[in-house]
Amino acid sequence: MSESVRQDLPATDHIGFQTSTEQSLVIRKAAELIGWTVPEYVLSAALDRAERDLYEHAAALAGTEPTPPETETVEPYVAIVAALG
């Protein structure tokens, strides 16, 4: 599971959304393939995307090319907090 999905932190919010039958099947099958639950899979994907978007936004504000989080030496949450100001 992504390092961004912090299992040691208590759940403090609930995000819900509806999917079509086909979308649900695709997500469920993908989660099963890697041995994750659907909530773990969806949360990981959402956090990965959010981190990437925040890095790209911060890079655009700084006028530099974005550095993917995978190659960044700063802890992801530190970079996100910095990007949020």
C-alpha positions in Angstrom: 0.0 0.0 0.0 1.2 3.5 -0.7 3.2 5.2 2.1 0.6 7.9 2.0 -2.1 5.7 3.3 -1.4 6.1 7.0 -3.0 3.1 8.8 -1.8 4.4 12.2 -4.0 7.5 12.0 -7.6 7.3 13.1 -10.3 7.9 10.5 -11.6 11.4 11.0 -13.7 12.0 7.9 -15.9 10.0 5.5 -15.9 10.5 1.8 -18.7 8.8 -0.2 -19.6 8.6 -3.8 -21.6 6.6 -6.2 -20.3 4.5 -9.0 -21.9 2.6 -11.9 -21.9 -1.2 -11.8 -19.1 -1.3 -14.3 -16.9 1.2 -12.4 -17.5 -0.7 -9.2 -16.5 -4.0 -10.8 -13.3 -2.5 -12.2 -12.3 -1.0 -8.9 -13.2 -4.2 -7.0 -11.3 -6.5 -9.4 -8.2 -4.2 -9.3 -8.2 -4.1 -5.5 -8.5 -7.9 -5.3 -5.6 -8.4 -7.7 -3.2 -6.7 -5.3 -4.8 -8.0 -2.1 -6.3 -4.7 -0.9 -9.8 -3.8 0.2 -11.8 -1.4 -2.0 -11.4 1.5 0.5 -7.6 0.9 0.7 -7.4 0.9 -3.1 -9.5 4.0 -3.6 -7.8 5.9 -0.8 -4.4 5.1 -2.2 -5.3 6.1 -5.7 -6.9 9.3 -4.5 -3.9 10.2 -2.3 -1.4 9.4 -5.1 -3.3 11.7 -7.5 -3.6 14.4 -4.8 0.1 14.4 -4.0 1.0 14.5 -7.7 -1.4 17.5 -8.3 -0.1 19.3 -5.3 3.6 18.8 -6.4 2.7 20.0 -9.9 0.9 23.1 -8.6 3.7 24.0 -6.3 6.2 23.6 -9.1 4.1 25.8 -11.4 3.9 28.5 -8.7 7.7 28.3 -8.3 8.2 28.3 -12.1 10.1 25.0 -12.2 9.4 21.6 -13.7 7.6 19.3 -11.2 9.6 16.5 -9.6 7.6 13.4 -9.2 7.0 12.4 -5.6 8.7 9.0 -6.2 12.1 10.8 -6.7 11.6 13.6 -4.2 13.7 13.3 -1.0 11.3 15.2 1.2 8.6 13.3 3.0 5.4 13.6 1.0 3.4 15.2 3.8 6.1 17.8 4.4 5.9 18.7 0.7 2.1 18.8 0.7 2.0 21.0 3.8 4.6 23.3 2.2 2.5 23.4 -1.1 -0.6 24.3 0.8 1.2 27.2 2.5 
